[in-house]
């Protein structure tokens, strides 16, 4: 990513959009781009230093983590042995969601002393890694009372592995991924419940619109937060699309025609 940004600076492009893997590693380069007259719009993942970007477009990942952590600890009644399936280590999204988890945990009457984190796994938020991580956890630990997951595809993979190995399901947090929502829907009759905060899927598009506006000389707010939607048992049916693929992320601005073209069976 650093090499890509450096190449774009050398090419003197008109604007750069970037979702930083690290809040620190690329900040000196994005600042260099701004110093050379290239506006930088950061999307989804925050970056260190307000002088390192022209505008930020994203959601509140602390709120995302807070929603999941609050539901999860209520389901466990504040006690149990759990695993955490996190996102990319060092990524600001991961950091914000984890900080929310810690804050909700420490706000419990016992400051979270009755929650034992067996292991924290890091991933690329992928379905395959959710499966691999859950296989590893089941092979290591005799008892797992809950899975605090940072992503819907991770959650889908983890649930499938538990079912395939004959385990009873435990509280598992999710995200607004259609594959996870379809699995949740199928398991509702068995009593399974979850929570799924969700991103607007048009963050990058909004970032592009902002970059164009900046190039046109228009005034753009420095920090732009899009809403985070929490899908619950009560709203699950509203968002789940049985006619679309697992890869669809359901908080979308695409037309029905576009959805069927890209994600239809």
N, C-alpha and C positions, 0 to 999 in steps of 0.2 A: 504493500500500500504506500509506503514511503517513496519507493522508486516510481510508482505511478504518479504520485502528486508532483514529484520533482520533474518528471518528464512533461507534465502539463504546464508547469511553471516555465520550463525551458521553451515550450512551444508558444508561450504567451497567449493561451486561450483567453476567451472573454470572461468566463466564470467557471468555478469549480464547485461541484456538489460532492460531498463525501459523507459516508457513514463510518466514522472512525472505529477501528477495531480496539484501539487503546485511547483513553482520555488524555494520555501524555505523549506517546511516541510520535504522533503526527503533528502535534500542535506547533512545533517550531517551523514546520514546513508550511502549514496553512497561514501562519503569521508572515512568513516570507512571501507567500503569494499575495497577501493583502498589501504588504509593503511595496510590492512591485505593481500594484494597481489592479490586481485580479480579485474581485469579490468572491468570498467563500461562503457557501450555504451548507451548514451542517444538518444532516437529517438523521433522525431517530436516536443516535447516540451522542451524548454531550461530550465536549472536549474541554481541556483545561485552559483557562485564560480567556477573558472576554475580548481581548485584542487578537485572538487567534481565529475569529470567525466574524463574518458580516451579519449573519442571521442564523438562528437555530429553529428548526421545525421538528417537533416531536411530541411525545406524550410524557406524562409524569410517571416514570417507572417506580418511584417510591410509592405512589398511590397504587400502582399495579401490585407491588409486593405486599402492601398493607392490606388490600382486599383479600388476597390469597391467604396471608398469614392469619388474619382475624378469623376467617371461616375455618381454616385448618385447625387452629388451636381450640376453637369452640367444639369441633367434632371430636377431638381427643380429650376434651374436658381438662386440658392443661397437663396431661401426663402421658408418657409412653416412650418407646424406643423408635426412632425414625431415621430415615435417610433423606438427604437433600440432593436433588438432581438439579444442578445449577446450570447457568449458561456458560459463556466463554470467560475463562479466568482473566481478571484484569480489565474486562470490558465494563464501561460505566453503567450499562443496563443491568448487568449482573450485580455490580456494586450497590446500585440504588435499591434493587429488589431485596438484596441480602440485608441491607441496613434496615429496611422496613421490617423484615422478619425479626431481626434482633430487637428492634424497638417494641414490637408487639409482644415478643417473648418476655422481655424484661419488664413489661407492664403488668404481667400476671401477678396475682397476689403473692406467689412464692418466687417471683422474679425468674420463672422458667426452670427452677431447679429440678422439677419432676419430668422435664423433657430431656431425653438423652439422644444426642445426635450420633448415631453409629458411624456414619461416614458422609462426607460431602463430596459429591462427584461433579466434575466439570465436563461440559459438552459443547457441541456446536448447535445445540437446540434441535438436533435431528431425530427423526423417528428411529433410525437404525441405532443410534447411540442410546436412546431410551431403552431399547430392547437389550443391548449389550450390558448397560449399567444394571438393569434389573436382574439379569441373569447372574451377574457377579454378586450382587447384594444377596440374592437368595441362596447362593452357594456359600456365603460367609456367615450369615446371621440366622440363628434359629427362629428369631421372632422380630418381625417388623410391624409396628403398629400404625405407621403412616408414611406417606411419601410426599414430601414437599417439593413439587416440581415447578420449574421456571418456564415451562413451555408445553403447549398442547400436543405437538408431535411427540415430545419426550413422554408425556403422560400416556398417550395412546400406546406407544411401544411397551411401556412399563406394565400397563393393565393387561395387554395381550399375553405377556410372558407369565404374569401371575396366574392367569386363567389356564394357560397351556400346561402349567406345572401343578395344577390342582390346588392352588392357594385361594383362600377366601380373600375377597377384596377388602382393602383398608382405605381410609380417607386419602384421596389423591387430588391435588390441585391441578388445574389445567389452564387452557388458554383458548381463544376463539378460533381454533383450527377445526375445519369441518370433519376430518377423520376422528378427532377426539369427541366432537359433539355427537356424531353418529353412534359411536361406541357407547357413550354415556346414555343416549336415548335407548339403545338396545338393552342396556343393563338396568334402566329405571324400574322395570317390573320386579327385579330382584332386590330392590331397596337401595341400589347404589345412587349416591348423590355426589355432586362436586360443585365447583365454582370456576368460572372462566372469564377473567378480564380480557379485554380485547382492544387491539390497536385499530385505528382507521387504516385501511390499506392504501390510502392515497397520500401518505406522508411524503413519498418521493415526488409524486406529481405536484404536491403543494410546494415542495422545495424548488422544483423547476419553475413553477409560476412565480415564486419569490425571486429567483435569480433573474428571470426575464424582466420583472418589475424593477429590480435594482439597476439593470443595464439601461432601462428606459428612463432612469433618473427619478423614479418614484420612491417615496419614503416607506420603508419596511420596518416593522418592529424588530428589535434585536432578538427577543425571546418569544417564540410562538408555540403554545401548548394546545394540542388537539385533545378532544375528550377521550377518556378511557371508559369503556362500557363493560359492566360486569354481567355476564350471562349466568343465570341461576336456574334452579329446577323449574321455577315459574315461567321463565322466558325461553327455556331451551327449545321448545317447539317452534318459536318464532324465528330462530336463527339457523336451525339445522336444515341442511339441504340434502335430502336423500338422493336427489337426482343429479348431484354434482360430485366431483371427485374429492378424495380425502385432502388433496393439496390445496383446496380452496380455503381462504381465510375470510370469514363470513361478514366482517364489517366492511362492506365494499360499496364503492360508488359506481361500479360497472353496470351497464344496462343488462337486461335479461338476455338480449341477443348476444352480447359480449360474453356473459357468463356461460351460456350454452356452448358458444364456439370454443372457449378456452378450457372449460371445466366439465362440460356435459358428457354424459356417458356415450 
